[in-house]
Every structure is written in C-alpha cells, then in structure tokens.
Amino acid sequence: MGGSDLFTGTLDVLILKALSREPMHGYAIGLWLRRVSREVFNVQEGVLYPALHRLLRNRWVTARWGTTETNRRAKFYAVTPAGLEHLEAEEAKLTEHSEAVLAVLKGAGV
C-alpha cells in the first residue's frame, strides 16, 4: 500500500508513532514503517515529506540537521509534547475505528 492509499490523518499518526521511539530522518521513517507493517506500507518520498512538513507546521514535530549512520547530512525529526498528545488521542480513535471495521468485516453481532 503506497502512501497515497493512506488517509492523511492515518499517515500522520504512523509517522508520530515512529518518532515516539526516537528521532529519525525521513528515509529511516519510511524504512521503519515498511518493516513494522510487514512491507504493507511503502510510503513514497512524495507523500512522506509533505506529511513531515505538515507535522512541522502543526508543531507536532521539530527538525534539526544531523549525520546519518552512513555519514550523510540529513534532517532528523523528533516528536514534541504536543505531538505526543495528538498521537495518544488519534491512536485511540484509530484503534476504535479499526476494531469497528474488523467487526463489520467478520460479521460480528449478526
């Protein structure tokens, strides 16, 4: 599932979740999402970086220049306290909605 298949709010939550572990550069965020989702989420740069800019505008992440593991210069993103609050609230809503979708797909309550 490419980045365009993800709802904007869902992608924001997934990026915040990745950054809640540790600061990361964009490429590392994409790799983490792909690995953790078992290759389902392959978020393209053209979707990932606009999402990171949106998170910066909302002050849910900060950015600073640093050096990657391969000694390259990259912008590292870190979640802010406001971003963690947003993540917590949205994670609860997303979990509730996901469970409701699964219940419908499984025909629960029929």
Gaussian input, Z-matrix of N, CA and C with variables (Angstrom, degrees):
# hf/3-21g

backbone

0 1
 N
 C     1     B1
 C     2     B2     1     A1
 N     3     B3     2     A2     1     D1
 C     4     B4     3     A3     2     D2
 C     5     B5     4     A4     3     D3
 N     6     B6     5     A5     4     D4
 C     7     B7     6     A6     5     D5
 C     8     B8     7     A7     6     D6
 N     9     B9     8     A8     7     D7
 C    10    B10     9     A9     8     D8
 C    11    B11    10    A10     9     D9
 N    12    B12    11    A11    10    D10
 C    13    B13    12    A12    11    D11
 C    14    B14    13    A13    12    D12
 N    15    B15    14    A14    13    D13
 C    16    B16    15    A15    14    D14
 C    17    B17    16    A16    15    D15
 N    18    B18    17    A17    16    D16
 C    19    B19    18    A18    17    D17
 C    20    B20    19    A19    18    D18
 N    21    B21    20    A20    19    D19
 C    22    B22    21    A21    20    D20
 C    23    B23    22    A22    21    D21
 N    24    B24    23    A23    22    D22
 C    25    B25    24    A24    23    D23
 C    26    B26    25    A25    24    D24
 N    27    B27    26    A26    25    D25
 C    28    B28    27    A27    26    D26
 C    29    B29    28    A28    27    D27
 N    30    B30    29    A29    28    D28
 C    31    B31    30    A30    29    D29
 C    32    B32    31    A31    30    D30
 N    33    B33    32    A32    31    D31
 C    34    B34    33    A33    32    D32
 C    35    B35    34    A34    33    D33
 N    36    B36    35    A35    34    D34
 C    37    B37    36    A36    35    D35
 C    38    B38    37    A37    36    D36
 N    39    B39    38    A38    37    D37
 C    40    B40    39    A39    38    D38
 C    41    B41    40    A40    39    D39
 N    42    B42    41    A41    40    D40
 C    43    B43    42    A42    41    D41
 C    44    B44    43    A43    42    D42
 N    45    B45    44    A44    43    D43
 C    46    B46    45    A45    44    D44
 C    47    B47    46    A46    45    D45
 N    48    B48    47    A47    46    D46
 C    49    B49    48    A48    47    D47
 C    50    B50    49    A49    48    D48
 N    51    B51    50    A50    49    D49
 C    52    B52    51    A51    50    D50
 C    53    B53    52    A52    51    D51
 N    54    B54    53    A53    52    D52
 C    55    B55    54    A54    53    D53
 C    56    B56    55    A55    54    D54
 N    57    B57    56    A56    55    D55
 C    58    B58    57    A57    56    D56
 C    59    B59    58    A58    57    D57
 N    60    B60    59    A59    58    D58
 C    61    B61    60    A60    59    D59
 C    62    B62    61    A61    60    D60
 N    63    B63    62    A62    61    D61
 C    64    B64    63    A63    62    D62
 C    65    B65    64    A64    63    D63
 N    66    B66    65    A65    64    D64
 C    67    B67    66    A66    65    D65
 C    68    B68    67    A67    66    D66
 N    69    B69    68    A68    67    D67
 C    70    B70    69    A69    68    D68
 C    71    B71    70    A70    69    D69
 N    72    B72    71    A71    70    D70
 C    73    B73    72    A72    71    D71
 C    74    B74    73    A73    72    D72
 N    75    B75    74    A74    73    D73
 C    76    B76    75    A75    74    D74
 C    77    B77    76    A76    75    D75
 N    78    B78    77    A77    76    D76
 C    79    B79    78    A78    77    D77
 C    80    B80    79    A79    78    D78
 N    81    B81    80    A80    79    D79
 C    82    B82    81    A81    80    D80
 C    83    B83    82    A82    81    D81
 N    84    B84    83    A83    82    D82
 C    85    B85    84    A84    83    D83
 C    86    B86    85    A85    84    D84
 N    87    B87    86    A86    85    D85
 C    88    B88    87    A87    86    D86
 C    89    B89    88    A88    87    D87
 N    90    B90    89    A89    88    D88
 C    91    B91    90    A90    89    D89
 C    92    B92    91    A91    90    D90
 N    93    B93    92    A92    91    D91
 C    94    B94    93    A93    92    D92
 C    95    B95    94    A94    93    D93
 N    96    B96    95    A95    94    D94
 C    97    B97    96    A96    95    D95
 C    98    B98    97    A97    96    D96
 N    99    B99    98    A98    97    D97
 C   100   B100    99    A99    98    D98
 C   101   B101   100   A100    99    D99
 N   102   B102   101   A101   100   D100
 C   103   B103   102   A102   101   D101
 C   104   B104   103   A103   102   D102
 N   105   B105   104   A104   103   D103
 C   106   B106   105   A105   104   D104
 C   107   B107   106   A106   105   D105
 N   108   B108   107   A107   106   D106
 C   109   B109   108   A108   107   D107
 C   110   B110   109   A109   108   D108
 N   111   B111   110   A110   109   D109
 C   112   B112   111   A111   110   D110
 C   113   B113   112   A112   111   D111
 N   114   B114   113   A113   112   D112
 C   115   B115   114   A114   113   D113
 C   116   B116   115   A115   114   D114
 N   117   B117   116   A116   115   D115
 C   118   B118   117   A117   116   D116
 C   119   B119   118   A118   117   D117
 N   120   B120   119   A119   118   D118
 C   121   B121   120   A120   119   D119
 C   122   B122   121   A121   120   D120
 N   123   B123   122   A122   121   D121
 C   124   B124   123   A123   122   D122
 C   125   B125   124   A124   123   D123
 N   126   B126   125   A125   124   D124
 C   127   B127   126   A126   125   D125
 C   128   B128   127   A127   126   D126
 N   129   B129   128   A128   127   D127
 C   130   B130   129   A129   128   D128
 C   131   B131   130   A130   129   D129
 N   132   B132   131   A131   130   D130
 C   133   B133   132   A132   131   D131
 C   134   B134   133   A133   132   D132
 N   135   B135   134   A134   133   D133
 C   136   B136   135   A135   134   D134
 C   137   B137   136   A136   135   D135
 N   138   B138   137   A137   136   D136
 C   139   B139   138   A138   137   D137
 C   140   B140   139   A139   138   D138
 N   141   B141   140   A140   139   D139
 C   142   B142   141   A141   140   D140
 C   143   B143   142   A142   141   D141
 N   144   B144   143   A143   142   D142
 C   145   B145   144   A144   143   D143
 C   146   B146   145   A145   144   D144
 N   147   B147   146   A146   145   D145
 C   148   B148   147   A147   146   D146
 C   149   B149   148   A148   147   D147
 N   150   B150   149   A149   148   D148
 C   151   B151   150   A150   149   D149
 C   152   B152   151   A151   150   D150
 N   153   B153   152   A152   151   D151
 C   154   B154   153   A153   152   D152
 C   155   B155   154   A154   153   D153
 N   156   B156   155   A155   154   D154
 C   157   B157   156   A156   155   D155
 C   158   B158   157   A157   156   D156
 N   159   B159   158   A158   157   D157
 C   160   B160   159   A159   158   D158
 C   161   B161   160   A160   159   D159
 N   162   B162   161   A161   160   D160
 C   163   B163   162   A162   161   D161
 C   164   B164   163   A163   162   D162
 N   165   B165   164   A164   163   D163
 C   166   B166   165   A165   164   D164
 C   167   B167   166   A166   165   D165
 N   168   B168   167   A167   166   D166
 C   169   B169   168   A168   167   D167
 C   170   B170   169   A169   168   D168
 N   171   B171   170   A170   169   D169
 C   172   B172   171   A171   170   D170
 C   173   B173   172   A172   171   D171
 N   174   B174   173   A173   172   D172
 C   175   B175   174   A174   173   D173
 C   176   B176   175   A175   174   D174
 N   177   B177   176   A176   175   D175
 C   178   B178   177   A177   176   D176
 C   179   B179   178   A178   177   D177
 N   180   B180   179   A179   178   D178
 C   181   B181   180   A180   179   D179
 C   182   B182   181   A181   180   D180
 N   183   B183   182   A182   181   D181
 C   184   B184   183   A183   182   D182
 C   185   B185   184   A184   183   D183
 N   186   B186   185   A185   184   D184
 C   187   B187   186   A186   185   D185
 C   188   B188   187   A187   186   D186
 N   189   B189   188   A188   187   D187
 C   190   B190   189   A189   188   D188
 C   191   B191   190   A190   189   D189
 N   192   B192   191   A191   190   D190
 C   193   B193   192   A192   191   D191
 C   194   B194   193   A193   192   D192
 N   195   B195   194   A194   193   D193
 C   196   B196   195   A195   194   D194
 C   197   B197   196   A196   195   D195
 N   198   B198   197   A197   196   D196
 C   199   B199   198   A198   197   D197
 C   200   B200   199   A199   198   D198
 N   201   B201   200   A200   199   D199
 C   202   B202   201   A201   200   D200
 C   203   B203   202   A202   201   D201
 N   204   B204   203   A203   202   D202
 C   205   B205   204   A204   203   D203
 C   206   B206   205   A205   204   D204
 N   207   B207   206   A206   205   D205
 C   208   B208   207   A207   206   D206
 C   209   B209   208   A208   207   D207
 N   210   B210   209   A209   208   D208
 C   211   B211   210   A210   209   D209
 C   212   B212   211   A211   210   D210
 N   213   B213   212   A212   211   D211
 C   214   B214   213   A213   212   D212
 C   215   B215   214   A214   213   D213
 N   216   B216   215   A215   214   D214
 C   217   B217   216   A216   215   D215
 C   218   B218   217   A217   216   D216
 N   219   B219   218   A218   217   D217
 C   220   B220   219   A219   218   D218
 C   221   B221   220   A220   219   D219
 N   222   B222   221   A221   220   D220
 C   223   B223   222   A222   221   D221
 C   224   B224   223   A223   222   D222
 N   225   B225   224   A224   223   D223
 C   226   B226   225   A225   224   D224
 C   227   B227   226   A226   225   D225
 N   228   B228   227   A227   226   D226
 C   229   B229   228   A228   227   D227
 C   230   B230   229   A229   228   D228
 N   231   B231   230   A230   229   D229
 C   232   B232   231   A231   230   D230
 C   233   B233   232   A232   231   D231
 N   234   B234   233   A233   232   D232
 C   235   B235   234   A234   233   D233
 C   236   B236   235   A235   234   D234
 N   237   B237   236   A236   235   D235
 C   238   B238   237   A237   236   D236
 C   239   B239   238   A238   237   D237
 N   240   B240   239   A239   238   D238
 C   241   B241   240   A240   239   D239
 C   242   B242   241   A241   240   D240
 N   243   B243   242   A242   241   D241
 C   244   B244   243   A243   242   D242
 C   245   B245   244   A244   243   D243
 N   246   B246   245   A245   244   D244
 C   247   B247   246   A246   245   D245
 C   248   B248   247   A247   246   D246
 N   249   B249   248   A248   247   D247
 C   250   B250   249   A249   248   D248
 C   251   B251   250   A250   249   D249
 N   252   B252   251   A251   250   D250
 C   253   B253   252   A252   251   D251
 C   254   B254   253   A253   252   D252
 N   255   B255   254   A254   253   D253
 C   256   B256   255   A255   254   D254
 C   257   B257   256   A256   255   D255
 N   258   B258   257   A257   256   D256
 C   259   B259   258   A258   257   D257
 C   260   B260   259   A259   258   D258
 N   261   B261   260   A260   259   D259
 C   262   B262   261   A261   260   D260
 C   263   B263   262   A262   261   D261
 N   264   B264   263   A263   262   D262
 C   265   B265   264   A264   263   D263
 C   266   B266   265   A265   264   D264
 N   267   B267   266   A266   265   D265
 C   268   B268   267   A267   266   D266
 C   269   B269   268   A268   267   D267
 N   270   B270   269   A269   268   D268
 C   271   B271   270   A270   269   D269
 C   272   B272   271   A271   270   D270
 N   273   B273   272   A272   271   D271
 C   274   B274   273   A273   272   D272
 C   275   B275   274   A274   273   D273
 N   276   B276   275   A275   274   D274
 C   277   B277   276   A276   275   D275
 C   278   B278   277   A277   276   D276
 N   279   B279   278   A278   277   D277
 C   280   B280   279   A279   278   D278
 C   281   B281   280   A280   279   D279
 N   282   B282   281   A281   280   D280
 C   283   B283   282   A282   281   D281
 C   284   B284   283   A283   282   D282
 N   285   B285   284   A284   283   D283
 C   286   B286   285   A285   284   D284
 C   287   B287   286   A286   285   D285
 N   288   B288   287   A287   286   D286
 C   289   B289   288   A288   287   D287
 C   290   B290   289   A289   288   D288
 N   291   B291   290   A290   289   D289
 C   292   B292   291   A291   290   D290
 C   293   B293   292   A292   291   D291
 N   294   B294   293   A293   292   D292
 C   295   B295   294   A294   293   D293
 C   296   B296   295   A295   294   D294
 N   297   B297   296   A296   295   D295
 C   298   B298   297   A297   296   D296
 C   299   B299   298   A298   297   D297
 N   300   B300   299   A299   298   D298
 C   301   B301   300   A300   299   D299
 C   302   B302   301   A301   300   D300
 N   303   B303   302   A302   301   D301
 C   304   B304   303   A303   302   D302
 C   305   B305   304   A304   303   D303
 N   306   B306   305   A305   304   D304
 C   307   B307   306   A306   305   D305
 C   308   B308   307   A307   306   D306
 N   309   B309   308   A308   307   D307
 C   310   B310   309   A309   308   D308
 C   311   B311   310   A310   309   D309
 N   312   B312   311   A311   310   D310
 C   313   B313   312   A312   311   D311
 C   314   B314   313   A313   312   D312
 N   315   B315   314   A314   313   D313
 C   316   B316   315   A315   314   D314
 C   317   B317   316   A316   315   D315
 N   318   B318   317   A317   316   D316
 C   319   B319   318   A318   317   D317
 C   320   B320   319   A319   318   D318
 N   321   B321   320   A320   319   D319
 C   322   B322   321   A321   320   D320
 C   323   B323   322   A322   321   D321
 N   324   B324   323   A323   322   D322
 C   325   B325   324   A324   323   D323
 C   326   B326   325   A325   324   D324
 N   327   B327   326   A326   325   D325
 C   328   B328   327   A327   326   D326
 C   329   B329   328   A328   327   D327

   B1=1.4593
   B2=1.5163
   B3=1.2966
   B4=1.4566
   B5=1.5104
   B6=1.3161
   B7=1.4553
   B8=1.5084
   B9=1.3404
   B10=1.4548
   B11=1.5128
   B12=1.3225
   B13=1.4519
   B14=1.5272
   B15=1.3200
   B16=1.4596
   B17=1.5145
   B18=1.3058
   B19=1.4557
   B20=1.5230
   B21=1.3134
   B22=1.4637
   B23=1.5232
   B24=1.3234
   B25=1.4575
   B26=1.5107
   B27=1.3265
   B28=1.4680
   B29=1.5217
   B30=1.3173
   B31=1.4582
   B32=1.5231
   B33=1.3261
   B34=1.4626
   B35=1.5220
   B36=1.3096
   B37=1.4683
   B38=1.5262
   B39=1.3266
   B40=1.4653
   B41=1.5292
   B42=1.3259
   B43=1.4687
   B44=1.5217
   B45=1.3195
   B46=1.4699
   B47=1.5223
   B48=1.3236
   B49=1.4704
   B50=1.5261
   B51=1.3295
   B52=1.4671
   B53=1.5238
   B54=1.3256
   B55=1.4615
   B56=1.5180
   B57=1.3277
   B58=1.4678
   B59=1.5334
   B60=1.3051
   B61=1.4653
   B62=1.5238
   B63=1.3675
   B64=1.4633
   B65=1.5205
   B66=1.3301
   B67=1.4675
   B68=1.5343
   B69=1.3355
   B70=1.4599
   B71=1.5185
   B72=1.3243
   B73=1.4577
   B74=1.5299
   B75=1.3329
   B76=1.4603
   B77=1.5108
   B78=1.3205
   B79=1.4568
   B80=1.5274
   B81=1.3305
   B82=1.4684
   B83=1.5278
   B84=1.3282
   B85=1.4657
   B86=1.5219
   B87=1.3373
   B88=1.4645
   B89=1.5165
   B90=1.3224
   B91=1.4685
   B92=1.5170
   B93=1.3292
   B94=1.4674
   B95=1.5221
   B96=1.3441
   B97=1.4628
   B98=1.5250
   B99=1.3231
   B100=1.4609
   B101=1.5322
   B102=1.3333
   B103=1.4724
   B104=1.5268
   B105=1.3286
   B106=1.4600
   B107=1.5294
   B108=1.3458
   B109=1.4658
   B110=1.5278
   B111=1.3104
   B112=1.4732
   B113=1.5256
   B114=1.3348
   B115=1.4705
   B116=1.5299
   B117=1.3348
   B118=1.4634
   B119=1.5283
   B120=1.3282
   B121=1.4621
   B122=1.5171
   B123=1.3199
   B124=1.4559
   B125=1.5256
   B126=1.3150
   B127=1.4620
   B128=1.5263
   B129=1.3103
   B130=1.4588
   B131=1.5292
   B132=1.3342
   B133=1.4729
   B134=1.5252
   B135=1.3236
   B136=1.4516
   B137=1.5118
   B138=1.3209
   B139=1.4697
   B140=1.5288
   B141=1.3242
   B142=1.4652
   B143=1.5311
   B144=1.3153
   B145=1.4656
   B146=1.5278
   B147=1.3333
   B148=1.4746
   B149=1.5282
   B150=1.3365
   B151=1.4724
   B152=1.5271
   B153=1.3277
   B154=1.4674
   B155=1.5266
   B156=1.3171
   B157=1.4757
   B158=1.5311
   B159=1.3235
   B160=1.4754
   B161=1.5313
   B162=1.3310
   B163=1.4688
   B164=1.5302
   B165=1.3227
   B166=1.4679
   B167=1.5303
   B168=1.3301
   B169=1.4785
   B170=1.5245
   B171=1.3253
   B172=1.4694
   B173=1.5232
   B174=1.3245
   B175=1.4698
   B176=1.5319
   B177=1.3345
   B178=1.4643
   B179=1.5191
   B180=1.3406
   B181=1.4649
   B182=1.5195
   B183=1.3168
   B184=1.4633
   B185=1.5283
   B186=1.3254
   B187=1.4673
   B188=1.5214
   B189=1.3210
   B190=1.4636
   B191=1.5309
   B192=1.3136
   B193=1.4610
   B194=1.5230
   B195=1.3305
   B196=1.4526
   B197=1.5209
   B198=1.3131
   B199=1.4611
   B200=1.5196
   B201=1.3309
   B202=1.4642
   B203=1.5276
   B204=1.3261
   B205=1.4704
   B206=1.5215
   B207=1.3394
   B208=1.4646
   B209=1.5270
   B210=1.3265
   B211=1.4645
   B212=1.5260
   B213=1.3264
   B214=1.4598
   B215=1.5248
   B216=1.3113
   B217=1.4668
   B218=1.5246
   B219=1.3398
   B220=1.4610
   B221=1.5136
   B222=1.3187
   B223=1.4622
   B224=1.5250
   B225=1.3312
   B226=1.4695
   B227=1.5234
   B228=1.3141
   B229=1.4603
   B230=1.5213
   B231=1.3311
   B232=1.4661
   B233=1.5219
   B234=1.3145
   B235=1.4580
   B236=1.5325
   B237=1.3222
   B238=1.4686
   B239=1.5335
   B240=1.3402
   B241=1.4731
   B242=1.5396
   B243=1.3390
   B244=1.4655
   B245=1.5257
   B246=1.3249
   B247=1.4602
   B248=1.5157
   B249=1.3247
   B250=1.4714
   B251=1.5271
   B252=1.3337
   B253=1.4734
   B254=1.5239
   B255=1.3270
   B256=1.4651
   B257=1.5281
   B258=1.3195
   B259=1.4660
   B260=1.5187
   B261=1.3145
   B262=1.4619
   B263=1.5330
   B264=1.3199
   B265=1.4624
   B266=1.5279
   B267=1.3221
   B268=1.4632
   B269=1.5252
   B270=1.3247
   B271=1.4663
   B272=1.5286
   B273=1.3279
   B274=1.4699
   B275=1.5243
   B276=1.3439
   B277=1.4688
   B278=1.5218
   B279=1.3300
   B280=1.4560
   B281=1.5300
   B282=1.3197
   B283=1.4642
   B284=1.5237
   B285=1.3278
   B286=1.4642
   B287=1.5285
   B288=1.3204
   B289=1.4664
   B290=1.5206
   B291=1.3381
   B292=1.4631
   B293=1.5228
   B294=1.3243
   B295=1.4694
   B296=1.5195
   B297=1.3387
   B298=1.4659
   B299=1.5238
   B300=1.3235
   B301=1.4645
   B302=1.5318
   B303=1.3251
   B304=1.4654
   B305=1.5134
   B306=1.3256
   B307=1.4765
   B308=1.5209
   B309=1.3106
   B310=1.4676
   B311=1.5315
   B312=1.3256
   B313=1.4548
   B314=1.5189
   B315=1.3131
   B316=1.4677
   B317=1.5152
   B318=1.3271
   B319=1.4698
   B320=1.5013
   B321=1.3513
   B322=1.4640
   B323=1.5242
   B324=1.2999
   B325=1.4519
   B326=1.5157
   B327=1.3280
   B328=1.4754
   B329=1.5082
   A1=107.57
   A2=116.23
   A3=120.88
   A4=111.14
   A5=115.16
   A6=120.52
   A7=112.77
   A8=118.28
   A9=119.73
   A10=111.99
   A11=117.70
   A12=121.46
   A13=112.16
   A14=116.69
   A15=121.02
   A16=109.68
   A17=116.47
   A18=119.33
   A19=107.80
   A20=116.68
   A21=121.89
   A22=111.45
   A23=117.70
   A24=120.78
   A25=112.64
   A26=115.78
   A27=119.80
   A28=110.29
   A29=117.18
   A30=120.32
   A31=110.38
   A32=117.21
   A33=120.27
   A34=111.09
   A35=116.87
   A36=121.31
   A37=110.54
   A38=117.19
   A39=120.56
   A40=111.00
   A41=116.85
   A42=119.70
   A43=110.50
   A44=117.62
   A45=120.49
   A46=110.93
   A47=117.16
   A48=121.05
   A49=109.81
   A50=116.40
   A51=120.23
   A52=110.59
   A53=116.30
   A54=120.73
   A55=113.38
   A56=117.35
   A57=119.39
   A58=110.74
   A59=116.68
   A60=121.82
   A61=111.08
   A62=114.57
   A63=121.16
   A64=108.66
   A65=118.06
   A66=119.86
   A67=109.68
   A68=116.13
   A69=121.05
   A70=110.05
   A71=115.54
   A72=120.16
   A73=107.90
   A74=115.91
   A75=120.71
   A76=114.54
   A77=117.29
   A78=120.29
   A79=110.87
   A80=116.76
   A81=121.05
   A82=111.30
   A83=117.20
   A84=120.63
   A85=109.35
   A86=116.39
   A87=120.65
   A88=112.08
   A89=117.28
   A90=121.03
   A91=111.21
   A92=116.77
   A93=120.92
   A94=110.51
   A95=116.83
   A96=120.09
   A97=111.25
   A98=116.18
   A99=119.97
   A100=111.03
   A101=116.37
   A102=120.49
   A103=111.56
   A104=116.89
   A105=121.02
   A106=111.49
   A107=116.76
   A108=119.95
   A109=112.63
   A110=116.03
   A111=121.43
   A112=111.30
   A113=114.30
   A114=123.35
   A115=114.28
   A116=118.81
   A117=120.90
   A118=110.73
   A119=117.34
   A120=121.53
   A121=110.22
   A122=115.65
   A123=122.31
   A124=106.48
   A125=115.50
   A126=121.52
   A127=109.25
   A128=115.71
   A129=121.95
   A130=110.87
   A131=115.96
   A132=121.07
   A133=112.13
   A134=116.92
   A135=121.38
   A136=113.84
   A137=116.49
   A138=122.36
   A139=109.75
   A140=116.35
   A141=121.38
   A142=112.11
   A143=117.36
   A144=119.19
   A145=113.40
   A146=119.66
   A147=117.96
   A148=112.07
   A149=117.17
   A150=120.33
   A151=110.17
   A152=117.40
   A153=120.46
   A154=111.06
   A155=117.20
   A156=120.56
   A157=111.08
   A158=116.11
   A159=120.52
   A160=109.84
   A161=116.91
   A162=121.05
   A163=110.56
   A164=116.99
   A165=120.84
   A166=110.79
   A167=116.96
   A168=120.66
   A169=111.61
   A170=116.27
   A171=120.95
   A172=112.36
   A173=115.91
   A174=122.86
   A175=112.61
   A176=115.14
   A177=120.34
   A178=111.34
   A179=115.97
   A180=121.52
   A181=108.64
   A182=114.82
   A183=122.15
   A184=106.48
   A185=115.74
   A186=119.92
   A187=109.58
   A188=115.40
   A189=121.17
   A190=107.27
   A191=115.18
   A192=119.68
   A193=109.72
   A194=115.43
   A195=121.18
   A196=109.91
   A197=115.41
   A198=121.92
   A199=109.71
   A200=115.71
   A201=121.19
   A202=110.87
   A203=114.72
   A204=121.70
   A205=110.64
   A206=116.43
   A207=121.33
   A208=111.54
   A209=116.17
   A210=123.51
   A211=113.38
   A212=116.49
   A213=121.41
   A214=109.27
   A215=115.09
   A216=120.93
   A217=108.75
   A218=116.90
   A219=121.22
   A220=109.54
   A221=115.03
   A222=120.81
   A223=107.71
   A224=115.95
   A225=121.78
   A226=108.65
   A227=115.62
   A228=122.32
   A229=108.55
   A230=115.55
   A231=122.14
   A232=108.20
   A233=116.30
   A234=120.36
   A235=109.44
   A236=115.98
   A237=122.45
   A238=108.95
   A239=117.44
   A240=119.20
   A241=111.64
   A242=117.57
   A243=119.97
   A244=110.48
   A245=116.77
   A246=121.30
   A247=111.76
   A248=116.57
   A249=120.20
   A250=111.16
   A251=116.42
   A252=119.87
   A253=110.34
   A254=115.95
   A255=120.40
   A256=110.30
   A257=116.84
   A258=121.44
   A259=111.00
   A260=116.97
   A261=121.31
   A262=111.09
   A263=116.63
   A264=120.70
   A265=111.30
   A266=116.68
   A267=120.66
   A268=112.25
   A269=116.06
   A270=120.30
   A271=110.06
   A272=116.67
   A273=120.68
   A274=110.72
   A275=117.13
   A276=120.37
   A277=111.46
   A278=116.05
   A279=120.51
   A280=111.26
   A281=116.81
   A282=121.12
   A283=110.27
   A284=116.66
   A285=120.80
   A286=111.00
   A287=116.63
   A288=120.77
   A289=111.72
   A290=117.27
   A291=121.05
   A292=111.14
   A293=116.34
   A294=120.24
   A295=111.11
   A296=117.38
   A297=120.87
   A298=110.87
   A299=117.57
   A300=121.04
   A301=109.93
   A302=117.27
   A303=119.94
   A304=112.14
   A305=116.95
   A306=119.98
   A307=110.63
   A308=116.59
   A309=120.47
   A310=110.27
   A311=116.84
   A312=120.04
   A313=112.69
   A314=116.90
   A315=121.15
   A316=112.02
   A317=117.40
   A318=120.44
   A319=113.85
   A320=116.62
   A321=120.04
   A322=109.91
   A323=115.40
   A324=120.88
   A325=114.04
   A326=116.57
   A327=119.38
   A328=109.44
   D1=117.95
   D2=179.79
   D3=-76.50
   D4=169.68
   D5=-178.99
   D6=-58.56
   D7=-34.01
   D8=-178.52
   D9=-69.67
   D10=-15.91
   D11=177.75
   D12=-82.28
   D13=-13.25
   D14=-179.72
   D15=-90.23
   D16=137.80
   D17=171.86
   D18=-64.03
   D19=145.49
   D20=-177.93
   D21=-53.13
   D22=-49.24
   D23=-178.49
   D24=-62.37
   D25=-36.12
   D26=178.95
   D27=-66.96
   D28=-44.38
   D29=178.50
   D30=-60.73
   D31=-42.51
   D32=177.92
   D33=-57.75
   D34=-44.41
   D35=-179.93
   D36=-63.97
   D37=-42.15
   D38=-179.57
   D39=-64.85
   D40=-39.57
   D41=177.21
   D42=-66.51
   D43=-44.72
   D44=177.55
   D45=-60.20
   D46=-38.25
   D47=178.40
   D48=-62.31
   D49=-45.25
   D50=178.18
   D51=-58.94
   D52=-45.43
   D53=-177.08
   D54=-75.10
   D55=-16.12
   D56=177.75
   D57=-69.81
   D58=-17.05
   D59=178.29
   D60=-80.99
   D61=-45.34
   D62=-178.16
   D63=-172.94
   D64=156.97
   D65=174.42
   D66=-61.83
   D67=143.87
   D68=-179.73
   D69=-145.69
   D70=156.16
   D71=171.09
   D72=-87.19
   D73=164.99
   D74=-174.03
   D75=-54.55
   D76=-46.09
   D77=-178.62
   D78=-60.51
   D79=-41.07
   D80=179.51
   D81=-66.15
   D82=-35.08
   D83=177.03
   D84=-62.39
   D85=-47.27
   D86=178.36
   D87=-59.10
   D88=-43.93
   D89=178.15
   D90=-62.33
   D91=-43.94
   D92=-179.17
   D93=-61.49
   D94=-45.70
   D95=179.90
   D96=-61.76
   D97=-41.56
   D98=179.01
   D99=-64.75
   D100=-44.56
   D101=-177.98
   D102=-66.24
   D103=-49.04
   D104=-176.22
   D105=-67.11
   D106=-32.70
   D107=179.58
   D108=-85.66
   D109=8.24
   D110=-178.74
   D111=57.13
   D112=46.41
   D113=175.40
   D114=73.16
   D115=9.49
   D116=179.16
   D117=-77.05
   D118=-44.62
   D119=-178.58
   D120=-95.91
   D121=104.77
   D122=175.65
   D123=-112.02
   D124=84.01
   D125=-173.23
   D126=-80.26
   D127=117.35
   D128=-178.60
   D129=-74.22
   D130=153.80
   D131=-179.99
   D132=-56.24
   D133=-36.86
   D134=-178.66
   D135=-66.57
   D136=-13.58
   D137=176.54
   D138=-106.38
   D139=-39.90
   D140=-176.05
   D141=-64.98
   D142=-48.80
   D143=-174.54
   D144=-68.95
   D145=-39.00
   D146=172.19
   D147=-60.74
   D148=-35.77
   D149=177.20
   D150=-64.74
   D151=-42.52
   D152=178.24
   D153=-63.45
   D154=-38.93
   D155=176.90
   D156=-65.11
   D157=-38.11
   D158=176.84
   D159=-63.67
   D160=-43.15
   D161=179.11
   D162=-64.49
   D163=-36.77
   D164=175.89
   D165=-64.14
   D166=-45.58
   D167=179.61
   D168=-60.65
   D169=-36.08
   D170=179.42
   D171=-81.03
   D172=-2.96
   D173=-179.29
   D174=63.06
   D175=30.75
   D176=176.19
   D177=-91.55
   D178=-15.52
   D179=173.49
   D180=-138.48
   D181=160.03
   D182=170.94
   D183=-118.89
   D184=166.44
   D185=179.31
   D186=-138.08
   D187=144.64
   D188=175.27
   D189=-147.69
   D190=151.69
   D191=178.06
   D192=-79.70
   D193=143.07
   D194=178.17
   D195=-156.00
   D196=-169.27
   D197=-178.69
   D198=-117.44
   D199=133.23
   D200=-179.00
   D201=-78.10
   D202=177.07
   D203=177.91
   D204=-62.20
   D205=-26.13
   D206=-179.21
   D207=-96.90
   D208=17.35
   D209=175.81
   D210=66.15
   D211=31.71
   D212=176.26
   D213=-105.44
   D214=149.30
   D215=177.03
   D216=-77.95
   D217=131.01
   D218=-179.32
   D219=-151.74
   D220=158.41
   D221=176.51
   D222=-87.84
   D223=125.57
   D224=178.52
   D225=-101.89
   D226=134.97
   D227=-178.50
   D228=-107.33
   D229=142.23
   D230=178.33
   D231=-134.89
   D232=142.92
   D233=-179.77
   D234=-78.04
   D235=143.89
   D236=178.58
   D237=-95.42
   D238=167.92
   D239=174.53
   D240=-56.50
   D241=-39.36
   D242=177.81
   D243=-65.39
   D244=-36.09
   D245=177.15
   D246=-65.30
   D247=-38.54
   D248=177.45
   D249=-65.80
   D250=-39.00
   D251=176.86
   D252=-63.77
   D253=-44.66
   D254=178.39
   D255=-62.10
   D256=-43.96
   D257=178.70
   D258=-57.73
   D259=-47.15
   D260=-178.39
   D261=-59.81
   D262=-46.68
   D263=-178.76
   D264=-66.33
   D265=-45.76
   D266=-177.24
   D267=-72.05
   D268=-32.95
   D269=177.98
   D270=-63.15
   D271=-40.87
   D272=178.46
   D273=-64.25
   D274=-43.92
   D275=179.16
   D276=-65.24
   D277=-43.78
   D278=-178.58
   D279=-64.50
   D280=-39.39
   D281=177.38
   D282=-63.54
   D283=-44.89
   D284=178.95
   D285=-60.53
   D286=-45.94
   D287=179.75
   D288=-65.19
   D289=-40.90
   D290=179.20
   D291=-63.10
   D292=-42.35
   D293=178.34
   D294=-64.80
   D295=-37.08
   D296=177.96
   D297=-66.74
   D298=-41.70
   D299=177.63
   D300=-62.01
   D301=-45.08
   D302=178.15
   D303=-61.75
   D304=-39.26
   D305=178.27
   D306=-61.71
   D307=-42.17
   D308=178.97
   D309=-65.81
   D310=-45.61
   D311=-179.18
   D312=-63.54
   D313=-32.39
   D314=179.63
   D315=-87.90
   D316=-3.87
   D317=179.07
   D318=70.78
   D319=27.25
   D320=-179.90
   D321=-62.16
   D322=142.03
   D323=176.29
   D324=81.07
   D325=7.30
   D326=-178.63
   D327=-91.37

